[in-house]
Amino acid sequence: MNKSPASVWHRPTHFLAFGLGSGAAPFAPGTFGTLAAIPFYWLLSELTLGWYLMVIAITFVWGCWLCDKTSNDLGVHDHSGIVWDEFVGYWLTMTAVPFSWEAALWGFVAFRIFDVIKPWPIRWADRRVAGGFGIMIDDILAGIYAWSTMHLWLWLH
């Protein structure tokens, strides 16, 4: 059971780190966080590839700070409710994937599988890299695996 602090609803940094509150779900906060990222992908999919990649880079760097700040405030490294990393990891998964609800669903499934299973080097990074960068990097790596899966799917589809 996910126990979210009350500060999620009172501190803007916590609200954002908790994926606009989606990470406060009582169970499976990473799944709810990824679901909450889908409408933003729909909006971002209208951008050119260059602008889309710029958004990924900015939200990654900002996410390192955001997740580090929230984690330090809560006194817990990578609280399960911190799901900003799921947002950025999902958006990375969907890079250069034309929007469709089918693609959004397959991207969701692929990202969640890699984020949960954590094949090498994801698990290694998750256990050994500290701070906000550590919170973000395992989801970026999961996003790269899922991105590869999505582009294989697009090629075969």
N, CA, C and O of each residue as an XYZ file, in Angstrom:
628
protein
N       0.855     -1.178      0.000
C       0.000      0.000      0.000
C       0.897      1.236      0.000
O       1.789      1.362      0.839
N       0.658      2.135     -0.935
C       1.430      3.366     -1.067
C       0.909      4.394     -0.064
O      -0.269      4.748     -0.086
N       1.780      4.864      0.802
C       1.426      5.901      1.781
C       2.030      7.214      1.309
O       3.239      7.425      1.410
N       1.189      8.085      0.799
C       1.667      9.371      0.282
C       1.564     10.444      1.347
O       0.571     10.507      2.072
N       2.583     11.288      1.449
C       2.543     12.370      2.430
C       1.541     13.458      2.022
O       1.272     13.668      0.840
N       1.008     14.133      3.021
C       0.053     15.224      2.766
C       0.690     16.340      1.956
O      -0.009     17.093      1.277
N       2.020     16.454      2.022
C       2.708     17.531      1.307
C       2.523     17.451     -0.208
O       2.748     18.434     -0.913
N       2.115     16.286     -0.709
C       1.863     16.147     -2.154
C       0.829     17.175     -2.602
O       0.905     17.695     -3.715
N      -0.126     17.464     -1.744
C      -1.224     18.357     -2.107
C      -0.968     19.812     -1.714
O      -1.774     20.690     -2.020
N       0.166     20.067     -1.030
C       0.436     21.425     -0.545
C       1.732     22.026     -1.080
O       1.892     23.246     -1.059
N       2.645     21.210     -1.553
C       3.933     21.710     -2.033
C       4.043     21.437     -3.530
O       4.009     20.279     -3.946
N       4.174     22.472     -4.339
C       4.222     22.292     -5.798
C       5.296     21.307     -6.266
O       5.045     20.536     -7.192
N       6.481     21.310     -5.654
C       7.524     20.368     -6.088
C       7.091     18.934     -5.827
O       7.340     18.052     -6.650
N       6.448     18.692     -4.698
C       5.989     17.334     -4.382
C       4.852     16.923     -5.319
O       4.802     15.785     -5.786
N       3.945     17.856     -5.588
C       2.821     17.578     -6.497
C       3.340     17.185     -7.877
O       2.835     16.243     -8.487
N       4.340     17.899     -8.363
C       4.915     17.574     -9.669
C       5.689     16.268     -9.628
O       5.543     15.436    -10.523
N       6.517     16.073     -8.594
C       7.284     14.826     -8.479
C       6.356     13.623     -8.367
O       6.681     12.532     -8.833
N       5.202     13.830     -7.747
C       4.205     12.767     -7.636
C       3.286     12.737     -8.868
O       2.147     12.274     -8.792
N       3.791     13.229     -9.985
C       3.075     13.126    -11.260
C       1.713     13.763    -11.254
O       0.729     13.154    -11.676
N       1.650     15.010    -10.767
C       0.388     15.751    -10.668
C      -0.595     15.016     -9.766
O      -1.809     15.099     -9.948
N      -0.053     14.301     -8.799
C      -0.873     13.561     -7.839
C      -1.110     12.102     -8.199
O      -1.605     11.339     -7.369
N      -0.768     11.698     -9.417
C      -1.026     10.310     -9.832
C      -0.221      9.300     -9.008
O      -0.650      8.159     -8.834
N       0.936      9.714     -8.503
C       1.751      8.838     -7.681
C       1.185      8.622     -6.289
O       1.705      7.806     -5.528
N       0.125      9.345     -5.946
C      -0.532      9.170     -4.648
C      -1.562      8.042     -4.688
O      -2.256      7.803     -3.700
N      -1.666      7.354     -5.815
C      -2.590      6.211     -5.910
C      -2.250      5.208     -4.808
O      -1.075      5.017     -4.496
N      -3.252      4.570     -4.217
C      -2.994      3.676     -3.084
C      -2.215      2.410     -3.443
O      -1.651      1.768     -2.557
N      -2.174      2.042     -4.712
C      -1.411      0.889     -5.169
C      -0.904      1.163     -6.579
O      -1.487      1.961     -7.313
N       0.177      0.501     -6.948
C       0.772      0.614     -8.286
C       0.966      2.069     -8.733
O       0.522      2.434     -9.821
N       1.621      2.905     -7.917
C       1.769      4.311     -8.291
C       2.546      4.493     -9.598
O       2.261      5.429    -10.344
N       3.512      3.631     -9.895
C       4.253      3.732    -11.150
C       3.352      3.515    -12.353
O       3.506      4.173    -13.382
N       2.425      2.602    -12.221
C       1.467      2.336    -13.298
C       0.540      3.532    -13.482
O       0.282      3.957    -14.608
N       0.042      4.070    -12.375
C      -0.834      5.248    -12.466
C      -0.080      6.460    -12.994
O      -0.634      7.262    -13.745
N       1.183      6.593    -12.601
C       2.001      7.685    -13.115
C       2.199      7.588    -14.610
O       2.116      8.588    -15.323
N       2.463      6.380    -15.086
C       2.639      6.179    -16.529
C       1.339      6.470    -17.271
O       1.358      7.088    -18.336
N       0.216      6.032    -16.719
C      -1.083      6.336    -17.342
C      -1.309      7.841    -17.424
O      -1.822      8.344    -18.424
N      -0.927      8.553    -16.375
C      -1.110     10.014    -16.359
C      -0.224     10.711    -17.384
O      -0.518     11.837    -17.786
N       0.856     10.061    -17.815
C       1.757     10.648    -18.819
C       1.193     10.564    -20.232
O       1.617     11.316    -21.109
N       0.251      9.668    -20.465
C      -0.264      9.436    -21.824
C      -0.906     10.677    -22.438
O      -0.590     10.990    -23.585
N      -1.791     11.406    -21.745
C      -2.373     12.609    -22.379
C      -1.319     13.650    -22.765
O      -1.477     14.367    -23.754
N      -0.250     13.725    -21.980
C       0.815     14.664    -22.315
C       1.564     14.203    -23.558
O       1.997     15.029    -24.362
N       1.723     12.885    -23.722
C       2.324     12.354    -24.953
C       1.459     12.740    -26.153
O       1.981     13.098    -27.209
N       0.157     12.667    -25.991
C      -0.756     13.035    -27.072
C      -0.479     14.473    -27.508
O      -0.425     14.763    -28.703
N      -0.305     15.373    -26.539
C       0.002     16.768    -26.865
C       1.407     16.914    -27.452
O       1.603     17.623    -28.439
N       2.387     16.236    -26.835
C       3.774     16.339    -27.288
C       3.974     15.739    -28.678
O       4.883     16.146    -29.401
N       3.145     14.791    -29.053
C       3.321     14.109    -30.347
C       3.146     15.057    -31.535
O       3.516     14.718    -32.659
N       2.595     16.221    -31.295
C       2.429     17.220    -32.354
C       3.724     17.986    -32.641
O       3.830     18.673    -33.657
N       4.702     17.866    -31.747
C       5.975     18.573    -31.915
C       6.847     17.893    -32.968
O       6.710     16.697    -33.228
N       7.740     18.672    -33.566
C       8.744     18.062    -34.437
C       9.678     17.234    -33.555
O       9.710     17.411    -32.337
N      10.431     16.336    -34.173
C      11.322     15.465    -33.414
C      12.319     16.274    -32.584
O      12.575     15.942    -31.427
N      12.882     17.328    -33.166
C      13.847     18.151    -32.439
C      13.258     18.765    -31.185
O      13.878     18.723    -30.122
N      12.062     19.337    -31.297
C      11.412     19.936    -30.132
C      11.016     18.861    -29.121
O      11.131     19.069    -27.913
N      10.554     17.723    -29.610
C      10.174     16.619    -28.716
C      11.381     16.180    -27.891
O      11.272     16.003    -26.677
N      12.536     16.004    -28.545
C      13.755     15.600    -27.841
C      14.211     16.672    -26.855
O      14.753     16.359    -25.795
N      13.990     17.938    -27.209
C      14.341     19.019    -26.299
C      13.474     18.953    -25.038
O      13.969     19.157    -23.930
N      12.196     18.670    -25.210
C      11.298     18.520    -24.061
C      11.771     17.363    -23.184
O      11.787     17.487    -21.959
N      12.157     16.243    -23.792
C      12.664     15.087    -23.032
C      13.905     15.511    -22.234
O      14.004     15.216    -21.043
N      14.835     16.192    -22.874
C      16.077     16.604    -22.202
C      15.783     17.551    -21.041
O      16.331     17.390    -19.951
N      14.924     18.527    -21.274
C      14.599     19.505    -20.226
C      13.866     18.832    -19.066
O      14.186     19.083    -17.904
N      12.886     17.981    -19.371
C      12.135     17.333    -18.297
C      12.992     16.316    -17.551
O      12.738     16.033    -16.380
N      14.002     15.764    -18.217
C      14.941     14.868    -17.525
C      15.802     15.656    -16.540
O      15.892     15.297    -15.366
N      16.426     16.717    -17.014
C      17.297     17.522    -16.142
C      16.489     18.113    -14.996
O      16.904     18.044    -13.839
N      15.346     18.689    -15.312
C      14.481     19.263    -14.285
C      14.012     18.165    -13.334
O      13.928     18.384    -12.126
N      13.706     16.986    -13.874
C      13.264     15.856    -13.056
C      14.318     15.397    -12.075
O      13.990     14.985    -10.963
N      15.589     15.462    -12.470
C      16.663     15.105    -11.531
C      16.593     15.991    -10.300
O      16.682     15.507     -9.171
N      16.435     17.294    -10.518
C      16.320     18.223     -9.391
C      15.027     17.986     -8.607
O      15.045     17.906     -7.379
N      13.911     17.874     -9.322
C      12.594     17.719     -8.710
C      12.530     16.468     -7.838
O      12.057     16.521     -6.703
N      13.005     15.350     -8.368
C      12.972     14.086     -7.626
C      13.942     14.108     -6.452
O      13.639     13.570     -5.388
N      15.109     14.729     -6.638
C      16.076     14.833     -5.555
C      15.510     15.677     -4.415
O      15.591     15.288     -3.250
N      14.942     16.824     -4.750
C      14.372     17.724     -3.752
C      13.262     17.029     -2.974
O      13.245     17.070     -1.744
N      12.347     16.399     -3.680
C      11.218     15.733     -3.021
C      11.697     14.562     -2.177
O      11.242     14.375     -1.049
N      12.605     13.784     -2.718
C      13.162     12.650     -1.982
C      13.842     13.110     -0.695
O      13.647     12.510      0.362
N      14.631     14.162     -0.781
C      15.297     14.710      0.411
C      14.291     15.271      1.411
O      14.437     15.077      2.618
N      13.276     15.962      0.913
C      12.242     16.509      1.801
C      11.525     15.395      2.564
O      11.209     15.539      3.745
N      11.272     14.284      1.872
C      10.545     13.169      2.493
C      11.457     12.273      3.322
O      10.988     11.496      4.154
N      12.761     12.388      3.091
C      13.709     11.536      3.804
C      13.695     10.098      3.334
O      14.096      9.196      4.069
N      13.229      9.876      2.099
C      13.141      8.530      1.525
C      13.689      8.589      0.105
O      13.184      9.344     -0.726
N      14.730      7.788     -0.179
C      15.233      7.749     -1.554
C      14.235      7.003     -2.425
O      13.865      5.864     -2.138
N      13.808      7.661     -3.485
C      12.892      7.081     -4.477
C      11.611      6.528     -3.852
O      11.277      5.356     -4.030
N      10.909      7.376     -3.128
C       9.573      7.026     -2.609
C       8.750      6.500     -3.783
O       8.822      7.049     -4.883
N       7.975      5.452     -3.562
C       7.223      4.826     -4.660
C       6.250      5.797     -5.330
O       5.880      5.601     -6.488
N       5.837      6.835     -4.616
C       4.917      7.814     -5.202
C       5.580      8.828     -6.115
O       4.891      9.533     -6.852
N       6.903      8.917     -6.082
C       7.612      9.829     -6.996
C       7.588      9.186     -8.378
O       8.279      8.199     -8.632
N       6.785      9.760     -9.258
C       6.583      9.148    -10.575
C       6.919     10.082    -11.735
O       6.603      9.778    -12.885
N       7.556     11.212    -11.443
C       7.975     12.086    -12.545
C       8.880     11.309    -13.499
O       8.850     11.529    -14.709
N       9.680     10.404    -12.951
C      10.575      9.581    -13.759
C       9.793      8.681    -14.709
O      10.261      8.397    -15.811
N       8.617      8.233    -14.299
C       7.763      7.437    -15.194
C       7.241      8.307    -16.349
O       7.166      7.850    -17.490
N       6.889      9.540    -16.048
C       6.439     10.453    -17.105
C       7.511     10.553    -18.192
O       7.239     10.326    -19.371
N       8.725     10.893    -17.778
C       9.799     11.126    -18.747
C      10.197      9.825    -19.435
O      10.459      9.820    -20.637
N      10.247      8.731    -18.697
C      10.567      7.433    -19.300
C       9.550      7.022    -20.354
O       9.917      6.502    -21.408
N       8.268      7.258    -20.069
C       7.221      6.946    -21.053
C       7.346      7.841    -22.282
O       7.234      7.370    -23.414
N       7.579      9.134    -22.053
C       7.722     10.040    -23.201
C       8.911      9.626    -24.063
O       8.848      9.705    -25.290
N       9.994      9.186    -23.423
C      11.140      8.695    -24.188
C      10.759      7.459    -24.988
O      11.150      7.327    -26.148
N      10.007      6.563    -24.387
C       9.509      5.367    -25.076
C       8.791      5.738    -26.367
O       8.922      5.047    -27.378
N       8.039      6.822    -26.332
C       7.176      7.193    -27.453
C       7.846      8.153    -28.442
O       7.178      8.695    -29.323
N       9.149      8.367    -28.306
C       9.873      9.251    -29.216
C       9.774      8.743    -30.645
O      10.071      7.582    -30.926
N       9.350      9.628    -31.548
C       9.211      9.343    -32.986
C       8.193      8.240    -33.271
O       8.270      7.568    -34.299
N       7.242      8.059    -32.358
C       6.135      7.121    -32.581
C       4.903      7.968    -32.884
O       4.449      8.720    -32.022
N       4.355      7.858    -34.097
C       3.159      8.640    -34.421
C       2.026      8.298    -33.449
O       1.822      7.137    -33.097
N       1.297      9.330    -33.023
C       0.253      9.082    -32.030
C      -0.873      8.244    -32.598
O      -1.390      8.506    -33.684
N      -1.234      7.237    -31.839
C      -2.487      6.487    -31.993
C      -2.747      5.891    -30.624
O      -1.816      5.704    -29.841
N      -3.999      5.591    -30.328
C      -4.289      5.000    -29.028
C      -3.688      3.609    -28.926
O      -3.309      3.176    -27.838
N      -3.597      2.906    -30.047
C      -2.967      1.590    -30.056
C      -1.482      1.713    -29.698
O      -0.975      0.958    -28.868
N      -0.797      2.656    -30.320
C       0.629      2.864    -30.019
C       0.809      3.310    -28.567
O       1.733      2.857    -27.892
N      -0.064      4.194    -28.085
C       0.029      4.660    -26.698
C      -0.103      3.488    -25.726
O       0.611      3.423    -24.725
N      -1.014      2.566    -26.023
C      -1.208      1.388    -25.179
C       0.007      0.466    -25.223
O       0.487      0.026    -24.178
N       0.511      0.168    -26.428
C       1.685     -0.707    -26.554
C       2.908     -0.082    -25.899
O       3.717     -0.781    -25.289
N       3.043      1.230    -26.025
C       4.154      1.918    -25.369
C       4.039      1.835    -23.858
O       5.035      1.644    -23.160
N       2.818      1.981    -23.358
C       2.565      1.853    -21.920
C       2.984      0.462    -21.437
O       3.701      0.334    -20.445
N       2.538     -0.562    -22.137
C       2.847     -1.940    -21.748
C       4.357     -2.195    -21.815
O       4.935     -2.750    -20.880
N       4.988     -1.794    -22.909
C       6.431     -2.023    -23.065
C       7.215     -1.307    -21.967
O       8.112     -1.891    -21.359
N       6.879     -0.053    -21.716
C       7.600      0.693    -20.691
C       7.415      0.073    -19.318
O       8.388     -0.086    -18.581
N       6.185     -0.283    -18.957
C       5.941     -0.860    -17.633
C       6.680     -2.193    -17.475
O       7.215     -2.476    -16.403
N       6.714     -3.008    -18.527
C       7.431     -4.289    -18.441
C       8.901     -4.048    -18.126
O       9.443     -4.646    -17.197
N       9.547     -3.175    -18.893
C      10.973     -2.929    -18.659
C      11.225     -2.224    -17.330
O      12.244     -2.467    -16.684
N      10.306     -1.351    -16.918
C      10.469     -0.649    -15.652
C      10.316     -1.598    -14.468
O      10.975     -1.415    -13.445
N       9.467     -2.595    -14.588
C       9.244     -3.552    -13.501
C      10.308     -4.644    -13.493
O      10.866     -4.956    -12.441
N      10.593     -5.227    -14.655
C      11.553     -6.342    -14.739
C      12.991     -5.869    -14.532
O      13.798     -6.573    -13.925
N      13.302     -4.698    -15.029
C      14.626     -4.077    -14.878
C      15.782     -4.952    -15.361
O      16.628     -5.352    -14.561
N      15.827     -5.255    -16.670
C      16.990     -6.005    -17.184
C      18.258     -5.149    -17.075
O      18.190     -3.931    -16.911
N      19.418     -5.816    -17.169
C      20.686     -5.094    -17.070
C      20.752     -4.031    -18.151
O      20.358     -4.324    -19.280
N      21.209     -2.853    -17.898
C      21.795     -2.303    -16.674
C      20.803     -1.540    -15.793
O      21.206     -0.801    -14.895
N      19.503     -1.721    -16.053
C      18.500     -0.946    -15.320
C      18.556     -1.260    -13.821
O      18.608     -0.347    -12.996
N      18.547     -2.535    -13.475
C      18.572     -2.916    -12.055
C      19.864     -2.418    -11.383
O      19.840     -1.945    -10.247
N      20.984     -2.532    -12.101
C      22.256     -2.060    -11.571
C      22.166     -0.560    -11.253
O      22.557     -0.130    -10.168
N      21.652      0.225    -12.196
C      21.526      1.674    -11.993
C      20.560      1.980    -10.863
O      20.811      2.873    -10.054
N      19.455      1.245    -10.801
C      18.453      1.469     -9.769
C      19.042      1.274     -8.372
O      18.683      1.992     -7.439
N      19.937      0.313     -8.229
C      20.518      0.001     -6.915
C      21.750      0.830     -6.570
O      22.049      1.018     -5.391
N      22.465      1.325     -7.566
C      23.772      1.932     -7.286
C      23.889      3.434     -7.533
O      24.836      4.064     -7.063
N      22.950      4.006     -8.257
C      23.058      5.435     -8.575
C      22.113      6.205     -7.645
O      20.912      5.937     -7.593
N      22.676      7.149     -6.928
C      21.926      7.861     -5.891
C      21.357      9.186     -6.396
O      21.630      9.620     -7.515
N      20.563      9.807     -5.538
C      20.044     11.139     -5.793
C      18.963     11.182     -6.856
O      18.436     10.156     -7.287
N      18.654     12.396     -7.260
C      17.634     12.589     -8.285
C      18.007     11.952     -9.607
O      17.152     11.415    -10.311
N      19.307     12.012     -9.948
C      19.767     11.361    -11.181
C      19.509      9.861    -11.103
O      19.097      9.248    -12.088
N      19.747      9.274     -9.943
C      19.503      7.845     -9.754
C      18.031      7.486     -9.883
O      17.682      6.443    -10.436
N      17.167      8.366     -9.364
C      15.722      8.130     -9.482
C      15.310      8.160    -10.952
O      14.487      7.355    -11.389
N      15.880      9.084    -11.703
C      15.499      9.260    -13.105
C      16.118      8.229    -14.052
O      15.453      7.765    -14.978
N      17.392      7.863    -13.826
C      18.136      7.121    -14.846
C      17.584      5.718    -15.111
O      17.619      5.260    -16.253
N      17.083      5.036    -14.100
C      16.565      3.691    -14.374
C      15.344      3.742    -15.290
O      15.137      2.842    -16.104
N      14.539      4.793    -15.156
C      13.371      4.923    -16.040
C      13.773      5.382    -17.437
O      13.109      5.045    -18.417
N      14.844      6.139    -17.530
C      15.371      6.511    -18.849
C      15.871      5.252    -19.554
O      15.612      5.059    -20.742
N      16.580      4.405    -18.831
C      17.064      3.151    -19.431
C      15.896      2.246    -19.817
O      15.916      1.637    -20.886
N      14.886      2.153    -18.964
C      13.689      1.375    -19.306
C      13.016      1.972    -20.539
O      12.508      1.246    -21.394
N      13.017      3.306    -20.621
C      12.445      3.978    -21.795
C      13.213      3.663    -23.067
O      12.615      3.538    -24.136
N      14.526      3.533    -22.967
C      15.329      3.184    -24.147
C      15.010      1.765    -24.617
O      14.852      1.523    -25.813
N      14.917      0.834    -23.675
C      14.516     -0.536    -24.031
C      13.130     -0.541    -24.670
O      12.918     -1.173    -25.706
N      12.191      0.165    -24.048
C      10.820      0.198    -24.561
C      10.752      0.925    -25.906
O       9.979      0.538    -26.782
N      11.560      1.981    -26.071
C      11.625      2.698    -27.351
C      12.073      1.741    -28.456
O      11.508      1.736    -29.550
N      13.083      0.940    -28.164
C      13.563     -0.041    -29.150
C      12.457     -1.029    -29.508
O      12.280     -1.383    -30.674
N      11.719     -1.467    -28.497
C      10.602     -2.387    -28.721
C       9.523     -1.729    -29.582
O       8.976     -2.354    -30.491
N       9.224     -0.470    -29.286
C       8.195      0.243    -30.052
C       8.596      0.387    -31.521
O       7.763      0.225    -32.412
N       9.860      0.688    -31.770
C      10.276      0.875    -33.162
C      10.361     -0.454    -33.906
O      10.167     -0.496    -35.121
N      10.647     -1.527    -33.197
C      10.551     -2.856    -33.810
C       9.096     -3.144    -34.154
O       8.798     -3.650    -35.236
N       8.182     -2.819    -33.222
C       6.757     -3.000    -33.460
C       6.287     -2.184    -34.671
O       5.536     -2.682    -35.510
N       6.737     -0.925    -34.754
C       6.367     -0.075    -35.898
C       6.904     -0.642    -37.215
O       6.226     -0.602    -38.241
N       8.114     -1.162    -37.172
C       8.731     -1.716    -38.378
C       7.963     -2.964    -38.837
O       7.775     -3.173    -40.036
N       7.523     -3.787    -37.887
C       6.805     -5.022    -38.223
C       5.325     -4.779    -38.495
O       4.671     -5.591    -39.149
N       4.814     -3.700    -38.012
C       3.366     -3.424    -38.068
C       2.923     -3.019    -39.434
O       1.740     -2.754    -39.645
